[in-house]
């Protein structure tokens, strides 16, 4: 009799609907932010492609752009390191979490240095500014928009790092999950920007 009762209880448990819990507000907010920012980036990408080749004055993309392979590898690698940081935090390995988090910040910083060096070269050697021609306007607008998001991400990553050191990494787990989403978004956007500007655009 007890066996039959147990089987009935198991069948009722299996038939019971799964309990749905609300997602964390931080995750919902970040996903909403990413959707809105994706729309903005789409507008800038479409504008870049639309005005491509329509500049009436030199220089053109083919004349001045160099493909930033090394800096792209650095930025895309940071998606792996921030993922590894999250997995280390789940295992409660605070020290290795901090190491991978620092590496992520370092890789993002290297990428931004590469962007700064490229802009300096374009301005000093080729005289390309945002007001030179249509190419300059759309290039600096699109790449600059992405650089702004990377810089914002670096500020937030550094803030969480300092708070983690001061109060323990585990206390920042919710912020770390949300920031990881943002950083992956920044990397995905760069893949699009890189393809449009340095492959299609040249």
C-alpha positions as a Markdown table, in Angstrom:
| # | Residue | x | y | z |
|---|---|---|---|---|
| 1 | Unk | 0.0 | 0.0 | 0.0 |
| 2 | Unk | 2.8 | 2.4 | 0.9 |
| 3 | Unk | 4.5 | 1.6 | -2.5 |
| 4 | Unk | 1.3 | 2.6 | -4.3 |
| 5 | Unk | 0.9 | 5.8 | -2.3 |
| 6 | Unk | 4.5 | 6.7 | -3.0 |
| 7 | Unk | 4.0 | 6.2 | -6.7 |
| 8 | Unk | 0.8 | 8.4 | -6.6 |
| 9 | Unk | 2.8 | 11.1 | -4.8 |
| 10 | Unk | 5.6 | 10.9 | -7.4 |
| 11 | Unk | 3.1 | 11.1 | -10.3 |
| 12 | Unk | 1.4 | 14.1 | -8.7 |
| 13 | Unk | 4.8 | 15.8 | -8.2 |
| 14 | Unk | 5.7 | 15.2 | -11.8 |
| 15 | Unk | 2.3 | 16.5 | -13.0 |
| 16 | Unk | 2.6 | 19.7 | -10.8 |
| 17 | Unk | 3.5 | 22.8 | -12.8 |
| 18 | Unk | 7.0 | 24.1 | -12.4 |
| 19 | Unk | 7.2 | 27.1 | -10.1 |
| 20 | Unk | 8.2 | 30.2 | -12.1 |
| 21 | Unk | 10.4 | 32.8 | -10.4 |
| 22 | Unk | 11.0 | 36.3 | -11.4 |
| 23 | Unk | 14.4 | 37.0 | -12.9 |
| 24 | Unk | 16.7 | 39.3 | -11.1 |
| 25 | Unk | 16.0 | 43.0 | -11.7 |
| 26 | Unk | 19.6 | 43.6 | -12.6 |
| 27 | Unk | 19.5 | 41.0 | -15.3 |
| 28 | Unk | 16.2 | 42.3 | -16.7 |
| 29 | Unk | 17.5 | 45.9 | -16.7 |
| 30 | Unk | 20.7 | 44.9 | -18.4 |
| 31 | Unk | 18.9 | 42.9 | -21.1 |
| 32 | Unk | 16.6 | 45.9 | -21.7 |
| 33 | Unk | 19.6 | 48.2 | -22.0 |
| 34 | Unk | 21.4 | 45.8 | -24.4 |
| 35 | Unk | 18.3 | 45.7 | -26.6 |
| 36 | Unk | 18.1 | 49.5 | -26.7 |
| 37 | Unk | 21.8 | 49.9 | -27.4 |
| 38 | Unk | 21.6 | 47.2 | -30.1 |
| 39 | Unk | 19.1 | 49.4 | -31.9 |
| 40 | Unk | 21.4 | 52.4 | -31.6 |
| 41 | Unk | 24.3 | 50.5 | -33.0 |
| 42 | Unk | 22.2 | 49.2 | -35.8 |
| 43 | Unk | 21.4 | 52.8 | -36.9 |
| 44 | Unk | 25.1 | 53.7 | -36.8 |
| 45 | Unk | 26.1 | 50.6 | -38.8 |
| 46 | Unk | 23.4 | 51.2 | -41.4 |
| 47 | Unk | 24.5 | 54.9 | -41.7 |
| 48 | Unk | 28.2 | 53.8 | -42.2 |
| 49 | Unk | 27.3 | 51.3 | -44.9 |
| 50 | Unk | 24.9 | 53.8 | -46.6 |
| 51 | Unk | 27.6 | 56.6 | -46.8 |
| 52 | Unk | 30.4 | 54.2 | -47.7 |
| 53 | Unk | 32.3 | 55.4 | -50.8 |
| 54 | Unk | 30.3 | 58.6 | -51.0 |
| 55 | Unk | 33.0 | 60.9 | -49.6 |
| 56 | Unk | 33.9 | 63.7 | -52.1 |
| 57 | Unk | 37.3 | 64.2 | -50.6 |
| 58 | Unk | 40.2 | 62.0 | -49.5 |
| 59 | Unk | 41.2 | 60.0 | -47.6 |
| 60 | Unk | 39.2 | 56.9 | -48.1 |
| 61 | Unk | 39.1 | 53.8 | -45.9 |
| 62 | Unk | 41.4 | 51.9 | -48.2 |
| 63 | Unk | 44.0 | 54.6 | -48.0 |
| 64 | Unk | 44.3 | 54.9 | -44.2 |
| 65 | Unk | 42.8 | 52.0 | -42.3 |
| 66 | Unk | 44.9 | 49.2 | -40.9 |
| 67 | Unk | 43.2 | 46.0 | -39.6 |
| 68 | Unk | 43.6 | 45.9 | -35.8 |
| 69 | Unk | 44.0 | 42.1 | -35.5 |
| 70 | Unk | 46.0 | 42.1 | -32.3 |
| 71 | Unk | 43.7 | 44.4 | -30.4 |
| 72 | Unk | 40.7 | 42.5 | -31.7 |
| 73 | Unk | 42.1 | 39.3 | -30.3 |
| 74 | Unk | 42.7 | 41.0 | -27.0 |
| 75 | Unk | 39.1 | 42.2 | -26.7 |
| 76 | Unk | 37.5 | 39.0 | -27.8 |
| 77 | Unk | 39.8 | 37.0 | -25.4 |
| 78 | Unk | 38.4 | 39.1 | -22.6 |
| 79 | Unk | 35.0 | 37.4 | -23.1 |
| 80 | Unk | 36.7 | 34.1 | -22.2 |
| 81 | Unk | 38.5 | 35.6 | -19.2 |
| 82 | Unk | 35.3 | 37.2 | -17.8 |
| 83 | Unk | 33.5 | 33.9 | -18.2 |
| 84 | Unk | 36.3 | 32.1 | -16.4 |
| 85 | Unk | 36.1 | 34.7 | -13.6 |
| 86 | Unk | 32.4 | 33.9 | -13.2 |
| 87 | Unk | 33.0 | 30.1 | -13.0 |
| 88 | Unk | 35.7 | 30.6 | -10.4 |
| 89 | Unk | 33.4 | 32.7 | -8.3 |
| 90 | Unk | 30.8 | 30.0 | -8.5 |
| 91 | Unk | 33.4 | 27.6 | -7.1 |
| 92 | Unk | 34.1 | 30.1 | -4.4 |
| 93 | Unk | 37.7 | 30.5 | -5.6 |
| 94 | Unk | 38.1 | 34.2 | -4.9 |
| 95 | Unk | 41.8 | 34.6 | -5.7 |
| 96 | Unk | 41.5 | 33.0 | -9.2 |
| 97 | Unk | 38.4 | 35.0 | -9.8 |
| 98 | Unk | 40.3 | 38.3 | -9.1 |
| 99 | Unk | 43.1 | 37.1 | -11.4 |
| 100 | Unk | 40.8 | 36.5 | -14.3 |
| 101 | Unk | 38.8 | 39.7 | -13.6 |
| 102 | Unk | 42.1 | 41.7 | -13.6 |
| 103 | Unk | 43.1 | 40.0 | -16.9 |
| 104 | Unk | 39.7 | 41.1 | -18.4 |
| 105 | Unk | 40.3 | 44.7 | -17.4 |
| 106 | Unk | 43.9 | 44.5 | -18.8 |
| 107 | Unk | 42.7 | 43.1 | -22.1 |
| 108 | Unk | 40.0 | 45.8 | -22.4 |
| 109 | Unk | 42.6 | 48.5 | -21.6 |
| 110 | Unk | 44.9 | 47.2 | -24.2 |
| 111 | Unk | 42.1 | 47.4 | -26.8 |
| 112 | Unk | 41.4 | 51.0 | -25.8 |
| 113 | Unk | 45.1 | 51.9 | -26.1 |
| 114 | Unk | 45.0 | 50.4 | -29.6 |
| 115 | Unk | 42.0 | 52.5 | -30.5 |
| 116 | Unk | 43.7 | 55.7 | -29.2 |
| 117 | Unk | 46.8 | 54.9 | -31.2 |
| 118 | Unk | 44.8 | 54.3 | -34.3 |
| 119 | Unk | 43.0 | 57.6 | -33.9 |
| 120 | Unk | 46.3 | 59.5 | -33.3 |
| 121 | Unk | 47.8 | 58.0 | -36.4 |
| 122 | Unk | 44.7 | 58.9 | -38.5 |
| 123 | Unk | 44.7 | 62.4 | -37.3 |
| 124 | Unk | 48.5 | 63.1 | -37.3 |
| 125 | Unk | 49.5 | 61.2 | -40.4 |
| 126 | Unk | 46.4 | 61.4 | -42.6 |
| 127 | Unk | 44.6 | 64.5 | -41.3 |
| 128 | Unk | 41.4 | 62.4 | -40.8 |
| 129 | Unk | 39.1 | 64.0 | -38.3 |
| 130 | Unk | 35.4 | 63.7 | -37.7 |
| 131 | Unk | 34.8 | 66.7 | -39.9 |
| 132 | Unk | 37.1 | 65.8 | -42.8 |
| 133 | Unk | 34.6 | 64.0 | -44.9 |
| 134 | Unk | 31.7 | 61.6 | -44.7 |
| 135 | Unk | 34.0 | 58.7 | -44.0 |
| 136 | Unk | 35.6 | 60.5 | -41.1 |
| 137 | Unk | 32.2 | 61.4 | -39.7 |
| 138 | Unk | 30.7 | 57.9 | -39.9 |
| 139 | Unk | 34.0 | 56.2 | -38.9 |
| 140 | Unk | 34.6 | 58.2 | -35.7 |
| 141 | Unk | 30.9 | 58.0 | -34.8 |
| 142 | Unk | 30.6 | 54.2 | -35.1 |
| 143 | Unk | 34.0 | 53.3 | -33.7 |
| 144 | Unk | 33.7 | 56.0 | -31.1 |
| 145 | Unk | 30.3 | 54.8 | -29.9 |
| 146 | Unk | 31.8 | 51.4 | -29.4 |
| 147 | Unk | 34.9 | 52.8 | -27.6 |
| 148 | Unk | 32.6 | 54.7 | -25.3 |
| 149 | Unk | 30.8 | 51.5 | -24.3 |
| 150 | Unk | 34.2 | 49.7 | -23.7 |
| 151 | Unk | 35.3 | 52.6 | -21.5 |
| 152 | Unk | 32.1 | 52.5 | -19.6 |
| 153 | Unk | 32.5 | 48.7 | -19.1 |
| 154 | Unk | 36.1 | 49.2 | -17.9 |
| 155 | Unk | 34.9 | 51.7 | -15.3 |
| 156 | Unk | 32.2 | 49.3 | -14.1 |
| 157 | Unk | 34.6 | 46.3 | -14.1 |
| 158 | Unk | 37.2 | 48.3 | -12.1 |
| 159 | Unk | 34.5 | 49.5 | -9.6 |
| 160 | Unk | 33.3 | 45.9 | -9.0 |
| 161 | Unk | 37.0 | 44.8 | -8.6 |
| 162 | Unk | 37.6 | 47.4 | -5.9 |
| 163 | Unk | 34.3 | 46.5 | -4.1 |
| 164 | Unk | 35.2 | 42.8 | -4.3 |
| 165 | Unk | 38.6 | 43.4 | -2.7 |
| 166 | Unk | 37.1 | 45.5 | 0.0 |
| 167 | Unk | 34.0 | 43.4 | 0.8 |
| 168 | Unk | 34.7 | 40.0 | -0.7 |
| 169 | Unk | 34.0 | 38.8 | -4.2 |
| 170 | Unk | 31.0 | 36.7 | -3.2 |
| 171 | Unk | 29.1 | 39.8 | -2.1 |
| 172 | Unk | 29.4 | 41.2 | -5.7 |
| 173 | Unk | 28.1 | 38.0 | -7.5 |
| 174 | Unk | 24.9 | 39.7 | -8.7 |
| 175 | Unk | 26.8 | 42.7 | -10.2 |
| 176 | Unk | 29.3 | 40.3 | -11.7 |
| 177 | Unk | 26.6 | 38.3 | -13.6 |
| 178 | Unk | 25.1 | 41.5 | -14.9 |
| 179 | Unk | 28.4 | 43.0 | -16.0 |
| 180 | Unk | 29.4 | 39.8 | -17.8 |
| 181 | Unk | 26.3 | 40.1 | -19.9 |
| 182 | Unk | 27.3 | 43.7 | -20.8 |
| 183 | Unk | 30.9 | 42.8 | -21.6 |
| 184 | Unk | 29.8 | 39.9 | -23.9 |
| 185 | Unk | 27.5 | 42.4 | -25.6 |
| 186 | Unk | 30.4 | 44.9 | -26.1 |
| 187 | Unk | 32.5 | 42.0 | -27.7 |
| 188 | Unk | 29.7 | 40.9 | -30.0 |
| 189 | Unk | 29.2 | 44.5 | -31.2 |
| 190 | Unk | 32.9 | 44.8 | -32.0 |
| 191 | Unk | 32.7 | 41.7 | -34.2 |
| 192 | Unk | 30.0 | 43.6 | -36.2 |
| 193 | Unk | 31.9 | 46.9 | -36.2 |
| 194 | Unk | 35.2 | 45.1 | -37.2 |
| 195 | Unk | 33.4 | 43.3 | -40.1 |
| 196 | Unk | 31.7 | 46.5 | -41.4 |
| 197 | Unk | 34.6 | 48.9 | -41.0 |
| 198 | Unk | 37.8 | 46.8 | -41.6 |
| 199 | Unk | 36.5 | 44.1 | -43.9 |
| 200 | Unk | 33.5 | 45.3 | -45.9 |
| 201 | Unk | 34.4 | 48.9 | -45.7 |
| 202 | Unk | 37.9 | 48.5 | -47.2 |
